[in-house]
Amino acid sequence: MLKTGILNPRVLELIARIRHTNTIVIADRGFPFWPQVETVDISLVDDVPTVLQVLNALRGSCTFGKARMAKEFLRSNDKRTQALFVAALKGATVKFEPHVEFKKRVPNAIGLIRTGDTTQYGNIILESA
């Protein structure tokens, strides 16, 4: 039995397939469903778990060199929330782009982890290093 690290078998299976330059999406509770993208929905209730909690768990197992987020995140969230996301992504190059462009990248991801997060535009596409 696993005692540490990521315990969810579907999340483990998903991240085991990530290779150099592959991407994975961590999304909020309202993020759309794409039939062609494997989705692991771990939402329980509002803000459980959060995108940042999942990101922190993944960073213990994976190395990400790049991250993409929607520009709308910057307009929709206060400085404290922005700082929390930037700190959690430390070491990765973060690019902000229009949400419409962000969503066009989703079908190319290895998979998507849907959380219970309620942070506006708090979705992240992570690219492995």
Buried (B, 14 or more C-beta within 10 A) or exposed (E): EEEEEBEBEBBBEBBEEBEEEBBBBBBBBEBEEBEEBBBBBBBEEEBEBBBBBBBEBBBEEBEBEBBBBBBBBBEBBEEEBBEBBEEBBEEBEEEBBEBEEBBEBBEEBBBBBBBBBEBBBBBBBBBBE
